[in-house]
Amino acid sequence: MDIGARSRPPFLGGARRGTARTVATAVLVAMTCGASTLAAPSQAAHAAPPPSAILSTVSSAVSDPVSSAAASGAWGAAAAGVPGVAALGAPDDRTEVRPRPRVDCRHVKCVALTFDDGPGPYTDTLLAYLAAYHASATFFVVGSNVVRYPRVLRRTVAAGHEIGNHTWSHPDLTRLSPARVRSQLGRTDQAIRAVTGVVPRLVRPPYGALNATVRRQTGRPMVLWSVDTLDWRFRSSATVARRALRSVRPGSVILFHDIHPTTVRAIPRVLRKLAARGYRFVTVSQLFGGHPPRLVFNAAPPDLR
């Protein structure tokens, strides 16, 4: 199932896209939740753009995902039949986690690049692009793909990126019973923890579909987005990059899907252009100083005075 092809704008209890922010505010008030105060970590130096040779070397992998799938496939097939995912784990591929650079997004231009529906056969190439720019990102992973590509997820965590829960099989959570919502999130948490030792602190509901019933099933922040590249619809790298670049603002959360090779091929241009504009690439949690609010679209712009 091509889960990325079924994406749609955020759905907040029946609201249309133009009223999403208004409804989100009402939901937050009803739940008595608010944004947390930003922390003030020290500022890190921004890395210069990478040599073109780095990007040309990794770009060929986008068109040849077989080796990545083969590396994870046999192990994933063995683990896929375990209902509780208790058998997940392949210690031969564990590496030490790279610390994230400390950035104070209250005083510098930050953007959060987010990638949904992986891990997948193109994620390793994406990781190479991000590494070339010392860019941090947030990956909202699907549990069934964690089982298929456990080593890819470990490499993602080892590179210092943030992992979020995107459910087990990518359903519209507003159509499920509370028990099934909890199962979708819990099973995915278990798989991620078994593979990486990490329990995700963030949740992104598939399709942005969210209502009060869904929200009550977890106390974690629900992360939506402020820039939608529509990369599931436009399978053109140039179009995806253009949509990302024309709408970004300081504090933006940009939605991509790393299951599409056209999206991955767009990322070097996005990184190059935004770096030239002075942006820092941070995780969603970093965007909010480590304390995201209960419902996330984007962060407040920084004070650049």
C-alpha positions in Angstrom: 0.0 0.0 0.0 1.4 3.4 -1.0 0.5 5.2 2.2 2.1 8.4 1.0 -0.3 8.7 -1.9 -3.3 9.0 0.5 -2.0 12.0 2.4 -4.3 15.0 2.8 -4.4 18.3 4.6 -4.7 18.3 8.4 -8.2 17.2 9.6 -9.3 18.6 12.9 -12.6 17.1 13.8 -14.2 18.0 10.5 -12.6 21.4 10.0 -11.6 22.6 6.6 -8.0 23.6 6.0 -8.8 27.3 6.2 -10.2 27.0 9.7 -7.6 24.6 11.1 -5.8 27.1 13.3 -9.1 28.4 14.8 -10.2 24.9 15.6 -6.8 24.0 16.9 -7.0 26.9 19.3 -10.5 25.8 20.5 -9.2 22.3 21.1 -6.2 23.6 23.1 -8.5 25.8 25.2 -10.8 22.9 25.8 -8.0 20.7 26.9 -6.4 23.5 29.0 -3.1 23.1 27.3 -0.6 25.7 26.2 2.8 26.2 24.7 5.7 25.7 26.9 8.4 28.3 27.5 11.4 28.1 25.2 14.7 27.0 26.7 17.8 29.0 25.9 20.6 26.6 24.8 23.8 28.0 23.5 24.1 28.8 19.8 25.9 26.5 17.4 27.9 27.5 14.3 26.2 26.8 11.1 28.0 24.4 8.7 28.9 25.5 5.3 27.3 23.8 2.2 28.9 20.4 1.4 31.2 19.7 -1.6 29.2 18.8 -4.7 31.1 15.5 -4.8 29.3 14.3 -1.6 25.9 14.9 -3.1 26.7 13.4 -6.5 28.0 10.3 -4.8 24.9 9.6 -2.7 22.3 10.7 -5.4 22.7 7.5 -7.4 21.4 5.5 -4.4 17.9 7.1 -4.8 17.5 5.2 -8.0 18.9 2.0 -6.6 17.3 1.1 -3.3 17.8 -2.6 -3.6 20.9 -2.8 -1.4 19.2 -0.9 1.5 16.1 -3.1 1.3 18.3 -6.3 1.2 20.3 -5.3 4.2 17.1 -5.0 6.3 14.7 -7.4 4.5 15.7 -10.8 5.9 15.7 -9.6 9.5 12.5 -7.6 9.0 10.7 -10.7 7.6 11.7 -12.7 10.6 10.5 -10.1 13.0 7.3 -9.2 11.2 5.4 -12.2 12.5 6.0 -11.4 16.1 2.7 -9.8 17.4 4.3 -7.9 20.3 7.5 -7.0 18.3 9.4 -8.4 21.2 12.0 -10.0 18.9 13.2 -6.8 17.3 16.8 -6.0 17.7 20.1 -6.6 15.8 22.9 -5.4 18.0 25.6 -5.8 15.3 24.3 -2.5 13.6 24.1 -0.3 16.7 26.2 2.8 16.8 26.7 5.7 19.2 24.2 8.5 18.8 25.6 11.8 17.5 24.7 14.7 19.8 22.5 17.4 18.2 23.9 20.9 17.9 22.5 23.3 20.4 20.5 26.1 18.7 18.4 28.8 20.3 15.5 29.3 17.9 14.3 32.3 19.8 17.2 34.3 18.3 18.1 32.6 15.0 16.1 31.6 12.0 15.1 27.9 12.4 13.1 25.5 10.3 12.0 22.0 11.1 12.2 19.5 8.2 9.9 16.5 8.9 9.6 13.3 7.0 6.7 10.9 7.2 5.9 7.2 6.4 9.4 5.7 6.5 11.8 4.3 7.1 12.2 3.1 3.6 14.5 2.3 0.7 15.4 6.0 0.1 16.0 7.0 3.7 19.7 6.3 3.8 20.2 8.6 0.8 18.3 11.3 2.6 20.4 10.8 5.7 23.5 11.4 3.6 22.1 14.6 2.2 21.2 15.9 5.7 24.6 14.9 7.1 26.3 16.9 4.3 24.7 20.1 5.7 24.8 19.0 9.4 21.0 19.3 9.3 18.8 17.8 12.0 15.3 16.6 11.1 12.3 14.8 12.6 11.2 11.4 11.2 7.6 10.3 11.9 7.9 6.6 11.3 5.3 3.9 10.6 5.6 0.8 12.8 5.2 -1.7 10.0 8.1 0.0 8.2 10.2 -0.1 11.3 9.9 -3.9 11.2 10.9 -3.9 7.5 13.9 -1.5 7.8 15.2 -1.7 11.4 18.8 -0.9 10.5 17.8 2.2 8.6 15.9 3.5 11.7 19.0 2.8 13.8 21.1 4.8 11.5 18.6 7.6 11.6 18.7 7.7 15.4 22.5 7.3 15.4 22.8 10.4 13.2 21.1 12.5 15.9 17.6 12.9 14.2 14.4 12.9 16.2 11.9 10.0 15.9 8.1 10.5 16.1 5.2 8.0 16.1 3.2 7.9 12.9 1.1 4.8 13.9 1.5 1.2 12.9 -0.4 1.0 9.6 -1.3 4.7 8.8 -5.0 4.7 9.4 -7.3 7.7 9.9 -7.3 7.7 13.7 -10.6 9.6 13.8 -12.4 6.6 12.4 -11.0 4.2 15.1 -12.2 3.3 18.5 -10.1 4.6 21.5 -8.7 1.1 22.0 -7.6 0.8 18.4 -6.0 4.3 18.5 -4.0 3.2 21.6 -3.0 0.0 19.9 -1.8 1.8 16.8 0.4 4.1 18.9 1.5 1.5 21.5 2.6 -1.1 19.0 4.6 1.4 17.1 6.2 2.7 20.3 7.2 -0.9 21.2 8.8 -1.5 17.8 10.8 1.8 17.9 12.0 1.1 21.4 13.0 -2.5 20.6 15.0 -1.3 17.6 16.6 1.8 18.9 16.0 2.0 22.7 14.2 5.3 22.1 10.5 6.0 23.0 9.2 8.7 20.7 8.0 11.9 22.5 6.0 13.2 19.5 3.0 11.9 17.5 1.9 12.9 14.0 -1.6 11.5 13.2 -1.8 10.2 9.6 -3.4 12.8 7.2 -3.3 15.3 10.1 -6.7 13.7 11.2 -7.3 14.6 14.8 -10.2 15.1 17.2 -10.7 15.2 20.9 -11.1 11.4 21.2 -7.8 10.8 19.4 -6.1 13.5 21.5 -7.2 11.9 24.8 -5.4 8.6 24.0 -2.0 10.1 24.5 -0.5 13.0 26.4 2.2 13.6 23.9 2.4 16.6 21.5 0.5 16.2 18.2 2.6 17.6 15.5 1.0 18.9 12.3 2.7 21.3 9.8 2.7 24.8 8.4 4.2 24.1 5.0 2.8 21.2 2.9 4.9 20.3 -0.1 2.2 17.9 -1.4 5.0 15.7 -2.5 2.6 12.7 -2.5 0.8 14.4 -5.3 3.6 16.2 -7.2 6.1 13.5 -8.0 8.5 16.2 -9.3 11.7 17.1 -7.4 11.6 20.7 -8.8 8.0 21.2 -7.8 8.5 19.8 -4.3 11.5 22.0 -3.7 9.7 25.1 -5.1 6.7 24.5 -2.8 8.9 24.2 0.2 11.1 27.2 -0.5 8.3 29.6 -1.4 6.3 29.1 1.8 8.9 28.7 4.4 9.2 31.3 7.3 11.3 31.3 10.5 9.7 28.7 12.7 8.1 26.7 9.9 7.4 22.9 10.1 7.7 21.5 6.6 6.0 18.2 5.6 7.8 15.7 3.3 7.6 12.0 2.8 10.9 10.1 2.5 9.2 7.1 0.8 9.2 9.0 -2.5 12.5 9.2 -4.5 11.4 12.5 -6.1 11.1 14.0 -2.6 14.6 12.8 -1.6 16.1 14.2 -4.8 14.6 17.6 -3.9 16.2 17.8 -0.5 19.7 19.0 -1.6 18.2 22.1 -3.3 16.0 22.8 -0.3 19.0 22.5 2.1 21.3 24.6 -0.2 18.8 27.4 -0.7 17.6 27.6 3.0 21.2 27.5 4.2 22.0 30.4 2.0 19.1 32.3 3.6 20.6 31.8 7.0 18.3 29.0 8.3 19.3 26.4 10.9 17.9 22.9 10.4 16.5 21.7 13.7 14.2 19.0 15.1 10.6 19.8 16.1 11.6 19.6 19.8 14.6 21.9 19.2 12.3 24.4 17.5 10.5 24.8 20.8 13.5 24.6 23.1 12.8 21.0 24.0 9.2 21.6 25.1 6.8 21.5 22.1 3.2 22.6 22.9 0.3 20.0 22.9 -0.6 20.9 19.3 2.1 22.0 16.8 1.8 23.8 13.5 4.8 26.1 13.7 6.9 28.1 16.2 6.8 31.9 16.8 9.3 33.8 14.7 12.6 34.6 16.4 13.6 38.0 17.8 16.5 38.9 15.5 17.2 42.3 17.1 
